[in-house]
Amino acid sequence: MTQIGKGPVSAPPIQPQTPTETYQKSTLGKVVQGWETTIGDIPTAVKDTLVKTAHNVLHPIEYVREEIDTIKKNPLAFIKRLAIKAGTIGIAFLSPPLGAMLGAAMTAAMFVTPTYQFAVAKSESEIRTTAHGTAQQLVSYAANYAVGKASRFVIDAVKARGSASIGETHARKLKEPLIRNKELNVENYKRFRGVAQEIQQEVRKQYGEVLAKNNLSPADIELALNQKDMRLKINEETFNILEGMALKQMGGFDSQTVQSLALPDMRTIRRYTGKLGSAYDLMDANKAITRGVKKNVLDGKSLTLKAEEALALQRGLGKDDFAALTEAGLGADEIQSVRSFADRAATAEGGKYFLLASKEVDRLKTVPALKRAMTGEMMKDMGFRNFEELDTRSMLMLMQDTRMEEISSVEAYVKNANQLLAKGVRDYATIDRTFEKGLLGKLGVSNETLDKMQANGWENKPDTAIEQYRGVRDVLRVLPEDARSGAIDLLDKGPAPEAFAENLTQFLDEKISSSFEEKGIAESFLATFKGDVEKANFLSSYARLPAEVKKSIFTGLDETGALDKQIVDRFQGVIEERFKVKMNRQAGAIADRQDPNVVDWDPHGSLQLFNGLEKMSVKGQLPEKLEGTTYFRTSGEYGTFGYQFSKSGKDYVTIGDFALAAPNRDEGIGLPSGEGTIVHESGHAMQLGGPHLDWSAKREDKLDAEVMKNWSRLSDWRETNRSLADGKTRDQSGKFVSYYKDPATQVGNRGLVASDYGATDPAEDFAEFARYFYSEPVAAMKLSPEKYLFLNDFAGGKFSPQQVMAHSEMAGLGSGTVQKAVDGLRSKFEKFGLPNEGSYKMN
């Protein structure tokens, strides 16, 4: 099952306690206090990690909500990250006293909870039960393991004193506290320190009795328990187990590879792989390290360098380029820092800037200097000028804000920034605030009104001024023209930000209420809206709903019955008959699995679903590839706008709460994000699902890969071996598997990709371009005439040849642009129809 979706949105916290408060009140906090009295002060950085650990362990619901998107899309990387932290914390506190060692083992075991189970839990209560239940099992295992290992080495130590019977007696006695307390777990033993001390006291007492009978002095007790050699053996054995578990379970290494490595080398590799931000990078690093071990390279530093070299070669660097990095004195960790920075800052183009760093390393020397040089090149490529005096953070923020905008706004943002930079402005906030005010001007807000806003406190707090202007822009941008004019009138009166917010809410409520003759209909909508942006989104969608559909949905309702259900029932009838798709009305399940986040459709979601599908249809008929698709409504628990997946020959598309309530910063003026999400996810279904595939075979069939490769040709998407990206790769075993958002997959022509999110993967490139193609075809034509024509054919001829030519002219392109695009497509594919034939169909 392939599941892909549009952008995560962080869920709000649900626990009032701060991590520090949780830590101070937790058993873990008390245990650490005990450790500090025994082994001295704990480094602040380590303690800060423990604070976060305690909060995450004791509040799993909040933690899972924050991380659910990561867990779902990349569980291996998420679990691996937790494991690495666990190893760090556990190992840091495996100290001489048995109590501290046991406490550390418990802490590590809790932190390595297999959180992937959270992602498939069916409810909050099940998430909680899963979290605690798994932790309990691991704690019990850790306690038994720690005591068992301690027993064995104490036995060895005592045997060395000449008495095997003493060790055997101790081995039995030491385990008695665990035997008596079989339910040694998180729920029943909140006081870990007390448990550890009980065991330690039991050990000392029993040793005292046994050694006394054998005429040994009390000093022998301390020697047996605390002698340096025994402690080292205990620590080394425990380290080996923890490191080996982390490498095998979280790094995917096989037992033979792990057993070939010494403890320091395991630790080096574990720390290195823990920093890898992608499951695909982890898989490729694993391959490189495993190959190295098979060739008898067993040094951790050498192996991690081999892994980095493999990742560098995948991104287009040559062996000489990588050698330049190592010859300049950079180790694997430093090279990884440079590479991962390039991947994050330049989506799908990281290799281009990583190569630049390798060429400049002799001159620049340090990692910060290399990152700054790469950032500068990224700024140039995006069109920024005169930015050299900005610090690296400001440059990154300017690029990030630019990439959040839709196509036409990107050009405006860069132009605004360049004008201010040329005048000597170096403050990021000033540049961004000026841009937001400029966009308000384009939406109809006069300079006089903007001056009034500034005079009435809109910029009194520099840290919130940008968000205040942006919040107004988000509402004005999506509102239909008449409502936008009314909202601007409110601004003309010059209220302070707080007063305007109140006035705007009242204004929007009145606009919604006046949209319906029946008062109850407006009330049913208003009861579900989560804020002014969602209200504006509704007004936009409702204004564009065809008159005949409005009449059929909203007239003649029985106000004595449930209006919400009546409205959704009517939408369902229209949508299913008109578009030949299905609206799922069964809450709690999707495809063949239970899912509590699936809910029944609501009126607002149904409205945006209709409009989204209407955009994609030609005379009411959707592209053939979408017929039979089932559309689901999900609650906000997912933290995503929506997602699509295909299974057993059927396509499923969801839309979530966030899509209905989010601003439309990457949509055209007057278009809500929910409709864009419907188009985006339906685009996935068109490209990756639908009846064009032979469902008698698996999703990895040749035709599926060819569909992806055809699209990849248009922006030159390349895999690690420089072949056209087709969405397939080989795992560690050599089996072909689908990949999604592999950072090593690079795009050759980033300028033809519709958005930064589209640059994460060829599939997202298709879905994002489809969003513009259907909603803003002129912008799509201007961005890439070839992609426009390809998608027009792929979608079944959405636009006629006359419309195609009109879009080209409106985009300001030359008269020969369409013909040139057809020639370009003909050069990429064997056959392609001519424009005057009325067909752009590939054969």
C-alpha positions in Angstrom: 0.0 0.0 0.0 1.5 3.3 -1.1 0.4 6.3 1.0 1.3 9.8 0.2 0.0 13.1 1.3 0.4 16.8 1.5 2.4 18.5 4.2 2.2 18.0 8.0 0.6 20.4 10.4 1.7 20.3 14.0 -1.1 19.4 16.4 -1.6 21.6 19.5 -0.3 20.3 22.8 -2.9 18.7 25.0 -1.0 18.6 28.3 -0.7 21.7 30.5 2.5 20.6 32.2 5.8 21.7 30.7 8.6 19.1 30.2 10.5 20.5 33.1 7.6 20.2 35.4 6.9 16.7 34.3 10.6 15.8 34.8 10.7 17.2 38.3 7.6 15.3 39.4 8.6 12.1 37.6 10.4 9.1 39.0 13.0 9.7 36.4 13.8 13.1 38.0 14.1 11.5 41.4 16.3 8.7 40.0 18.6 11.3 38.5 18.8 13.2 41.8 20.0 9.9 43.3 22.5 9.4 40.6 23.9 12.9 41.1 24.5 12.2 44.8 26.3 9.0 43.9 28.3 9.9 40.8 28.5 13.6 40.8 26.9 16.4 38.7 25.3 15.4 35.5 26.2 17.5 32.4 23.4 20.1 31.6 23.0 18.8 28.0 22.4 15.3 29.2 20.0 16.5 31.9 18.1 18.5 29.2 17.7 15.3 27.2 16.4 13.5 30.3 13.8 16.3 30.8 12.5 15.7 27.3 12.7 12.0 27.8 10.5 12.1 30.9 7.9 14.2 29.3 7.7 12.0 26.2 7.5 8.8 28.2 4.9 10.1 30.7 2.8 12.0 28.1 2.8 9.6 25.1 -0.4 11.0 23.7 1.1 14.5 23.3 4.3 13.1 22.0 2.6 10.9 19.4 0.4 13.8 18.3 3.5 15.9 17.7 5.3 13.2 15.8 2.5 11.2 14.2 3.2 12.4 10.6 6.9 11.4 11.0 5.9 8.0 12.6 3.5 7.2 9.7 5.8 8.3 6.9 9.1 7.1 8.3 8.7 4.9 11.3 12.2 3.4 10.9 13.9 6.7 11.2 11.7 7.8 14.1 12.3 4.6 16.1 16.0 4.8 15.3 16.2 8.3 16.6 14.6 7.3 19.9 16.9 4.3 20.1 20.0 6.3 19.7 18.9 8.7 22.4 18.2 5.7 24.6 21.6 4.3 24.1 23.2 7.6 24.9 21.2 8.1 28.1 21.4 4.5 29.2 25.1 4.2 28.6 25.9 7.6 30.2 24.5 6.4 33.5 25.7 2.8 33.7 27.7 3.7 36.8 29.4 1.5 39.4 26.5 1.2 41.9 24.1 -1.5 40.9 21.1 0.7 41.7 22.2 3.3 39.2 22.9 0.7 36.6 19.5 -0.8 37.0 17.8 2.6 36.8 19.7 3.4 33.7 18.7 0.1 32.0 15.1 0.8 32.9 15.3 4.3 31.5 16.8 3.1 28.3 14.2 0.3 27.9 11.4 2.8 28.3 12.9 5.1 25.7 13.2 2.4 23.1 9.5 1.7 23.1 8.6 0.5 19.6 6.5 3.6 18.8 5.5 2.4 15.4 2.7 0.6 17.2 1.4 4.1 18.1 0.9 4.8 14.4 -1.6 2.0 14.0 -3.3 2.3 17.4 -7.1 2.7 17.0 -7.8 5.2 19.7 -6.2 7.5 22.2 -6.8 4.9 25.0 -5.1 2.3 22.9 -2.2 4.5 22.2 -1.9 5.0 26.0 -2.2 1.3 26.6 0.3 0.4 23.9 2.8 3.0 25.2 2.6 1.9 28.8 2.2 -1.8 28.1 5.2 -2.0 25.9 7.2 0.1 28.4 6.3 -2.3 31.1 7.5 -5.3 29.2 10.8 -3.7 28.3 11.3 -2.5 31.9 10.8 -6.0 33.2 13.2 -7.3 30.6 15.8 -4.6 31.4 15.6 -5.2 35.1 16.0 -9.0 34.8 18.8 -8.6 32.2 20.7 -6.0 34.4 20.4 -8.1 37.5 21.3 -11.3 35.6 24.4 -9.8 34.2 25.4 -8.3 37.5 24.9 -11.7 39.1 27.2 -13.4 36.6 30.0 -11.0 37.0 29.8 -10.9 40.8 29.8 -14.7 40.7 33.0 -14.6 38.6 34.5 -12.1 41.0 33.7 -14.2 44.1 34.9 -17.3 42.4 38.2 -15.6 41.9 38.4 -15.3 45.7 38.1 -19.0 45.8 34.5 -19.8 46.7 32.1 -21.0 44.0 29.4 -21.7 46.6 29.3 -18.0 47.6 28.6 -17.0 44.0 25.9 -19.6 43.5 24.2 -18.6 46.8 24.3 -15.0 45.7 23.0 -15.7 42.3 19.8 -17.2 43.8 19.4 -14.6 46.5 20.0 -11.6 44.2 17.1 -12.6 42.0 14.6 -13.0 44.9 13.4 -9.4 44.9 12.5 -9.8 41.2 10.9 -13.2 41.8 8.8 -11.7 44.6 7.8 -8.8 42.5 7.1 -10.3 39.1 5.1 -7.2 38.1 8.2 -5.0 38.0 6.9 -2.4 35.6 6.1 1.3 35.0 2.7 1.2 36.5 3.4 -0.7 39.7 6.9 0.6 40.5 6.9 4.3 40.1 9.9 4.6 42.4 12.7 3.1 40.4 15.3 4.4 42.7 13.6 2.6 45.6 13.6 -0.7 43.7 17.2 -0.4 42.8 18.2 0.4 46.3 16.1 -2.5 47.6 18.0 -4.9 45.3 21.4 -3.3 46.3 20.6 -3.6 50.0 19.5 -7.2 49.5 22.8 -7.9 47.8 24.9 -6.4 50.5 22.9 -8.1 53.3 23.1 -11.5 51.7 26.8 -11.0 50.9 27.4 -10.1 54.4 25.8 -13.2 55.7 27.5 -15.5 53.1 30.9 -14.0 53.4 30.8 -14.0 57.1 30.2 -17.7 57.1 33.2 -18.1 54.9 35.4 -16.0 57.1 35.7 -13.1 54.7 35.9 -9.5 55.8 33.4 -6.7 55.0 36.1 -5.2 52.7 35.7 -8.2 50.5 32.0 -7.2 50.0 33.1 -3.8 48.7 35.8 -5.4 46.6 33.4 -7.9 45.1 30.7 -5.3 44.3 32.8 -2.4 43.3 36.2 -3.5 42.2 37.2 -1.7 39.0 37.7 -4.7 36.8 34.2 -6.0 37.6 32.6 -2.7 36.9 34.3 -2.5 33.5 33.2 -6.0 32.6 29.6 -5.1 33.6 29.7 -1.9 31.6 31.4 -3.4 28.6 28.9 -6.3 28.4 25.9 -4.0 28.8 27.3 -1.5 26.3 27.8 -4.3 23.7 24.2 -5.4 24.2 22.7 -1.9 23.9 24.9 -0.9 21.0 24.3 -4.1 19.2 20.5 -3.9 19.7 20.5 -0.3 18.4 22.5 -1.2 15.3 20.4 -4.3 14.5 16.9 -3.1 15.4 17.2 0.6 14.5 20.1 0.6 11.9 19.0 -2.5 10.1 22.4 -4.2 10.4 22.6 -8.0 10.4 24.1 -10.0 13.3 27.2 -10.9 11.4 28.1 -7.3 10.8 27.4 -6.3 14.4 29.4 -9.2 15.9 32.4 -8.2 13.7 32.7 -4.8 15.4 34.3 -3.8 18.6 32.4 -1.7 21.1 34.0 1.7 20.2 33.3 1.1 16.5 29.7 0.1 17.2 29.3 3.3 19.2 30.7 5.4 16.3 28.4 3.8 13.8 25.4 4.1 16.0 26.0 7.8 16.7 26.5 8.4 13.0 23.4 6.5 11.8 21.4 8.2 14.5 21.9 11.6 12.7 20.7 10.3 9.3 17.4 12.1 8.6 16.0 9.7 6.0 15.3 6.0 6.0 16.7 5.8 2.5 20.0 7.4 3.6 20.0 4.9 6.5 19.5 2.0 4.1 22.2 3.2 1.7 24.6 3.9 4.6 23.9 0.4 5.9 24.8 -1.1 2.6 28.1 0.8 2.4 29.1 -0.1 6.0 28.1 -3.8 5.6 30.2 -4.0 2.4 33.1 -2.4 4.3 32.9 -5.0 7.1 32.8 -7.8 4.6 36.1 -6.5 3.2 37.5 -6.5 6.7 37.3 -2.8 7.3 36.3 -2.7 11.0 37.3 0.8 12.1 34.2 2.8 12.9 35.5 6.1 11.5 36.6 4.5 8.2 33.2 2.8 7.9 31.2 5.9 8.5 33.4 7.7 5.9 32.6 4.9 3.4 28.9 5.5 4.2 29.2 9.2 3.5 31.1 8.6 0.4 28.3 6.4 -0.9 25.7 9.1 -0.1 27.9 11.7 -1.8 28.3 9.7 -5.0 24.6 9.2 -5.1 24.2 13.0 -5.2 26.5 13.4 -8.1 29.9 14.0 -6.5 32.9 12.1 -7.9 35.4 10.2 -5.8 37.9 13.1 -6.2 35.3 15.5 -5.0 34.7 13.4 -1.9 38.5 13.0 -1.4 38.8 16.8 -1.3 36.6 16.9 1.7 38.5 14.3 3.6 41.9 15.7 2.6 40.8 19.1 4.0 40.5 17.3 7.4 36.7 16.8 7.5 35.5 13.6 9.2 32.3 11.7 8.6 30.3 13.8 11.1 31.4 17.1 9.5 30.8 15.8 6.0 27.4 14.6 7.1 26.6 18.0 8.5 27.4 19.7 5.2 25.5 17.1 3.1 22.4 17.1 5.3 22.3 20.9 5.4 22.4 20.9 1.6 19.6 18.4 1.4 17.4 20.3 3.8 18.0 23.8 2.4 17.8 22.9 -1.2 15.1 20.2 -1.6 16.0 17.7 -4.4 19.0 19.9 -5.3 21.3 19.1 -2.4 23.8 17.3 -4.5 24.4 20.5 -6.6 25.4 22.5 -3.6 27.2 19.7 -1.9 29.4 19.5 -5.0 30.0 23.2 -4.7 31.2 22.7 -1.1 33.6 20.1 -2.2 35.1 22.5 -4.7 35.4 25.3 -2.1 36.6 23.3 0.9 40.3 24.0 0.4 39.6 27.7 0.5 36.8 27.8 3.2 38.0 25.0 5.5 35.2 25.0 8.1 31.7 23.6 8.1 30.0 27.0 8.9 31.9 28.6 6.1 30.8 25.9 3.7 27.2 26.2 4.7 27.3 29.9 4.2 28.8 29.5 0.7 26.1 27.0 -0.2 23.4 29.3 1.1 24.7 32.2 -0.9 24.6 30.1 -4.1 21.0 29.1 -3.3 20.1 32.7 -2.8 21.6 33.6 -6.2 19.8 30.8 -8.0 16.5 32.0 -6.5 17.1 35.5 -7.9 18.2 37.3 -4.7 20.9 40.0 -5.0 22.9 42.3 -2.6 22.5 39.8 0.3 26.2 39.3 1.0 26.0 41.2 4.3 23.1 39.1 5.7 23.9 36.4 8.2 23.2 32.8 7.2 20.1 32.5 9.3 18.5 35.5 7.7 19.2 34.2 4.3 17.7 30.8 5.1 14.6 32.5 6.5 14.2 34.6 3.3 14.4 31.5 1.2 12.0 29.6 3.4 9.4 32.4 3.3 9.8 32.6 -0.5 9.2 28.9 -0.9 5.9 29.1 1.1 4.3 31.3 -1.5 2.4 30.4 -4.6 4.1 30.9 -8.0 3.2 34.6 -8.7 4.0 35.7 -5.2 7.5 34.1 -5.3 8.5 36.6 -8.0 7.0 39.5 -6.0 8.8 38.4 -2.8 12.2 38.3 -4.4 11.7 41.6 -6.2 10.7 43.3 -2.9 13.6 41.8 -1.1 16.1 42.9 -3.7 14.8 46.5 -3.7 15.3 46.7 0.1 18.6 45.0 0.0 19.8 47.4 -2.6 18.9 50.3 -0.3 21.0 48.8 2.5 18.2 47.1 4.6 19.6 44.1 6.4 16.9 43.3 8.8 14.9 40.2 7.8 11.8 41.3 9.7 11.7 44.6 7.8 12.0 42.8 4.5 9.3 40.3 5.3 6.9 42.9 6.8 7.3 45.1 3.7 6.5 42.2 1.4 3.3 41.4 3.4 2.2 45.0 3.2 2.9 44.9 -0.5 0.6 41.9 -1.0 -2.1 43.6 1.0 -1.8 46.4 -1.5 -2.3 44.1 -4.4 -5.4 42.8 -2.7 -6.8 46.3 -2.6 -5.6 47.8 0.7 -4.6 51.4 0.0 -1.4 53.0 1.1 -3.5 55.3 3.3 -5.0 52.3 5.1 -1.6 50.7 5.5 -0.4 54.0 7.1 -3.4 53.9 9.4 -2.7 50.4 10.4 0.9 51.3 11.3 -0.3 54.3 13.3 -2.8 52.2 15.2 -0.3 49.8 16.6 0.1 47.1 14.0 3.9 47.3 14.2 4.3 48.1 17.9 5.5 44.6 18.6 8.1 43.7 15.9 8.1 40.1 16.8 4.3 39.8 16.0 3.9 42.4 13.3 4.6 40.1 10.5 2.1 37.5 11.7 -0.6 40.2 12.2 -0.2 41.4 8.6 0.0 37.8 7.3 -3.2 36.9 9.2 -5.1 39.7 7.4 -3.6 38.7 4.1 -4.7 35.1 4.6 -8.3 36.1 5.1 -8.4 38.7 2.3 -6.6 36.5 -0.1 -9.3 33.8 -0.1 -12.4 35.9 0.2 -14.6 36.4 -2.8 -14.3 39.9 -4.2 -17.4 41.5 -2.6 -16.6 40.1 0.9 -12.9 41.2 0.4 -14.1 44.7 -0.2 -16.2 44.7 2.9 -13.3 43.4 5.0 -11.0 46.1 3.6 -13.6 48.7 4.6 -13.1 47.6 8.2 -9.4 48.2 7.9 -10.0 51.7 6.4 -11.6 52.6 9.7 -8.1 52.2 11.3 -8.8 49.9 14.2 -6.0 48.4 16.4 -5.3 44.7 15.6 -7.4 43.4 18.5 -10.4 45.5 17.5 -10.1 44.6 13.8 -10.0 40.9 14.7 -13.3 41.2 16.6 -14.9 43.3 13.8 -13.7 40.8 11.2 -15.2 37.8 13.0 -18.6 39.6 13.3 -18.4 40.6 9.6 -17.7 37.1 8.4 -20.5 35.6 10.6 -22.9 38.1 9.1 -21.8 37.3 5.6 -22.4 33.6 6.2 -25.7 34.1 7.8 -26.9 36.3 4.9 -25.9 33.6 2.4 -29.0 31.4 3.3 -32.6 32.1 3.7 -33.0 29.4 6.3 -31.3 30.6 9.5 -30.5 27.0 10.6 -28.3 26.3 7.7 -25.9 29.1 8.5 -25.9 28.1 12.2 -25.0 24.5 11.2 -21.9 25.7 9.3 -20.8 28.3 11.9 -20.9 25.7 14.6 -18.2 23.7 13.0 -15.8 26.5 11.8 -12.5 26.7 13.7 -11.6 30.3 12.9 -11.9 33.2 10.5 -9.7 31.6 7.8 -12.1 28.6 7.7 -15.0 31.0 7.4 -13.3 32.8 4.6 -12.6 29.5 2.9 -16.3 28.6 3.1 -17.4 31.9 1.6 -15.0 31.4 -1.3 -16.3 27.9 -2.0 -19.9 28.8 -1.6 -19.6 31.8 -4.0 -18.3 29.5 -6.8 -20.8 26.7 -6.3 -22.9 26.5 -9.5 -26.4 28.1 -9.0 -28.2 24.9 -9.9 -26.2 22.9 -7.4 -26.9 25.6 -4.7 -30.6 25.3 -5.3 -30.6 21.5 -5.2 -28.6 21.3 -2.0 -29.9 24.2 0.1 -33.6 24.7 -0.7 -36.5 22.7 0.7 -34.6 21.3 3.7 -36.6 20.1 6.7 -35.5 22.4 9.5 -37.1 20.1 12.0 -34.5 17.4 11.1 -30.7 17.2 11.2 -29.7 19.8 8.7 -26.0 18.6 8.5 -27.0 15.1 7.4 -29.6 16.4 4.9 -27.0 18.7 3.3 -24.3 15.9 3.1 -26.9 13.4 1.8 -27.7 15.8 -1.0 -24.1 16.5 -1.8 -23.4 12.8 -1.9 -26.2 12.2 -4.4 -25.0 15.0 -6.7 -21.3 14.1 -6.4 -21.6 10.4 -6.9 -24.0 10.8 -9.9 -22.1 13.6 -11.5 -18.5 12.4 -11.1 -18.8 8.6 -10.8 -16.9 8.5 -7.5 -17.9 7.4 -4.0 -18.2 9.4 -0.8 -17.5 7.2 2.2 -20.1 7.7 4.9 -18.9 4.9 7.2 -17.0 6.4 10.2 -14.2 4.5 11.8 -12.8 2.5 8.9 -10.9 3.0 5.7 -10.3 0.3 3.0 -10.0 -3.0 5.0 -8.8 -1.6 8.3 -10.4 0.2 11.3 -9.4 3.8 11.8 -11.1 6.1 14.4 -9.9 9.2 12.6 -12.2 8.5 9.7 -15.4 10.4 10.2 -18.6 11.1 8.3 -18.6 14.0 5.9 -19.7 17.4 7.1 -21.3 20.2 4.9 -18.2 22.3 4.5 -16.0 19.3 3.5 -18.7 18.2 1.1 -18.8 21.6 -0.5 -15.1 21.7 -1.0 -15.1 18.2 -2.4 -17.6 19.1 -5.0 -15.7 22.2 -6.1 -12.4 20.4 -6.2 -13.8 17.6 -8.4 -15.7 20.2 -10.5 -12.3 21.8 -11.3 -11.0 18.5 -12.6 -14.0 17.6 -14.7 -14.9 18.4 -18.3 -18.6 18.9 -18.6 -19.1 17.1 -15.4 -16.9 14.1 -16.3 -13.7 13.4 -14.4 -10.6 11.9 -16.0 -11.2 8.2 -16.5 -8.4 7.4 -14.1 -10.4 8.8 -11.2 -13.6 7.0 -11.8 -14.5 4.8 -8.8 -12.2 6.6 -6.4 -13.5 6.7 -2.8 -13.2 10.0 -0.9 -12.9 10.0 2.9 -13.2 12.7 5.5 -10.7 12.4 8.4 -10.4 14.3 11.7 -7.4 16.4 12.6 -5.6 13.6 14.5 -3.5 12.8 11.5 -1.9 16.2 11.4 -2.0 16.3 7.5 -4.1 18.0 4.9 -4.9 14.7 3.2 -3.4 11.7 1.7 -4.0 9.1 -1.1 -3.3 5.4 -1.3 -4.2 2.5 -3.6 -4.9 -1.0 -2.6 -6.3 -4.1 -4.3 -7.1 -2.1 -7.4 -9.0 0.7 -5.6 -8.0 4.3 -5.0 -8.7 6.1 -1.8 -8.4 9.9 -1.1 -8.8 11.7 2.2 -9.3 15.3 3.2 -8.7 16.4 6.8 -9.7 19.2 9.1 -6.5 21.1 8.5 -7.2 21.4 4.8 -10.5 23.1 5.5 -9.2 25.6 8.0 -5.7 26.4 6.6 -4.8 29.6 4.7 -4.2 29.5 1.0 -0.7 30.9 0.8 0.3 28.5 -2.0 -3.1 28.7 -3.9 -4.4 31.4 -6.2 -6.4 34.4 -5.0 -9.9 33.3 -4.0 -9.1 29.6 -3.9 -9.3 27.7 -0.5 -6.8 25.2 0.5 -9.3 22.4 0.8 -10.1 22.4 -2.9 -6.4 22.5 -3.6 -5.9 19.5 -1.4 -8.7 17.5 -3.2 -7.0 18.3 -6.5 -3.5 17.4 -5.2 -4.5 14.1 -3.7 -6.6 13.2 -6.7 -3.6 14.0 -8.8 -1.8 11.2 -6.9 -4.6 8.9 -7.8 -4.4 9.8 -11.4 -0.7 9.2 -11.6 -0.2 6.2 -9.2 -3.6 4.5 -9.3 -6.6 4.1 -11.5 -7.7 1.5 -14.0 -4.7 2.2 -16.3 -2.7 -0.2 -14.1 -2.9 -4.0 -14.3 -4.0 -4.8 -10.8 -3.4 -8.5 -11.4 0.2 -7.6 -10.7 1.7 -5.9 -7.7 2.2 -2.1 -7.5 5.8 -2.5 -8.5 4.8 -3.6 -12.1 6.6 -2.2 -15.1 3.7 0.0 -16.2 3.5 1.8 -12.9 7.2 2.6 -13.1 6.8 3.8 -16.7 4.1 6.3 -15.7 6.5 7.8 -13.1 9.4 7.9 -15.6 7.4 9.7 -18.2 6.7 12.5 -15.8 10.3 12.5 -14.5 11.6 13.2 -18.0 9.9 16.7 -18.0 11.9 18.1 -15.0 14.8 15.6 -15.3 14.3 13.7 -12.0 17.2 11.3 -11.5 17.8 8.5 -9.1 21.2 7.7 -7.5 22.5 5.9 -10.6 21.4 8.9 -12.8 18.6 6.9 -14.4 15.2 8.5 -14.7 13.2 8.3 -11.4 10.5 5.7 -11.5 9.7 5.4 -7.8 11.4 2.0 -7.4 14.7 1.1 -5.6 16.3 -2.0 -4.1 16.4 -2.6 -0.4 19.2 -4.2 1.6 18.1 -7.7 0.4 18.1 -6.6 -3.3 14.3 -6.6 -3.5 12.6 -3.8 -5.5 10.5 -1.6 -3.3 8.7 1.7 -3.8 10.4 4.8 -2.5 9.0 8.2 -1.5 10.9 11.4 -0.8 14.3 9.9 -1.0 16.7 12.9 -0.6 19.2 11.3 -3.0 16.7 11.6 -5.8 17.6 14.9 -7.5 15.8 17.1 -9.9 17.7 18.6 -12.8 15.4 21.5 -13.5 14.1 22.8 -10.2 12.6 25.9 -12.0 9.9 23.7 -13.6 8.6 22.4 -10.2 5.5 24.2 -8.9 6.4 24.4 -5.2 9.0 23.5 -2.6 6.8 20.6 -1.5 6.6 19.4 -5.1 10.4 19.2 -5.0 10.4 16.5 -2.4 9.5 13.7 -4.9 8.5 13.1 -8.5 5.0 12.1 -7.3 4.6 15.3 -5.3 5.9 17.2 -8.3 3.0 15.8 -10.4 0.4 16.4 -7.7 1.5 20.0 -7.1 1.6 20.8 -10.8 -1.8 19.3 -11.1 -3.1 21.7 -8.4 -1.9 24.7 -10.5 -3.0 23.1 -13.8 -6.6 22.9 -12.7 -6.8 26.0 -10.5 -4.5 28.4 -12.2 -3.8 27.0 -15.7 -2.2 30.3 -16.9 0.4 30.0 -14.1 0.9 26.3 -15.0 1.5 27.2 -18.6 3.9 30.0 -17.7 5.9 27.6 -15.4 6.2 24.8 -18.0 4.4 24.5 -21.3 5.6 21.0 -21.7 4.2 19.9 -18.4 1.0 21.7 -19.1 0.5 19.8 -22.4 1.5 16.5 -20.9 -1.0 16.8 -18.1 -3.7 18.1 -20.4 -3.4 14.8 -22.4 -3.0 12.7 -19.3 -6.1 14.2 -17.8 -8.2 13.5 -20.9 -8.1 16.9 -22.6 -9.2 19.2 -19.9 -8.5 22.3 -22.1 -9.3 22.5 -25.8 -6.7 23.6 -28.3 -8.2 27.0 -28.4 -8.0 27.3 -24.6 -4.4 26.1 -24.6 -3.5 28.8 -27.0 -5.4 31.4 -24.9 -3.6 30.3 -21.8 -0.2 30.7 -23.6 -1.1 34.2 -24.6 -2.4 35.2 -21.1 0.9 33.9 -19.7 2.7 36.4 -21.9 4.5 33.6 -23.9 5.4 33.9 -27.6 3.2 32.7 -30.4 5.4 29.7 -31.1 5.6 28.5 -27.5 3.0 25.8 -27.8 4.6 24.4 -30.9 8.0 24.5 -29.3 6.6 22.6 -26.3 5.0 20.0 -28.6 8.4 19.6 -30.4 10.1 19.2 -27.0 7.7 16.5 -26.0 8.1 14.8 -29.3 11.9 14.7 -28.7 11.2 13.0 -25.3 8.6 10.5 -26.5 8.3 8.6 -29.7 5.0 10.1 -30.9 3.0 13.1 -30.1 0.0 14.8 -31.8 0.2 18.2 -33.4 -1.7 21.1 -31.9 -3.9 21.7 -35.0 -5.0 18.1 -34.9 -6.9 18.9 -31.7 -5.0 16.3 -29.8 -1.9 16.2 -27.6 -2.2 12.5 -27.1 0.9 10.2 -26.8 0.7 6.8 -28.5 
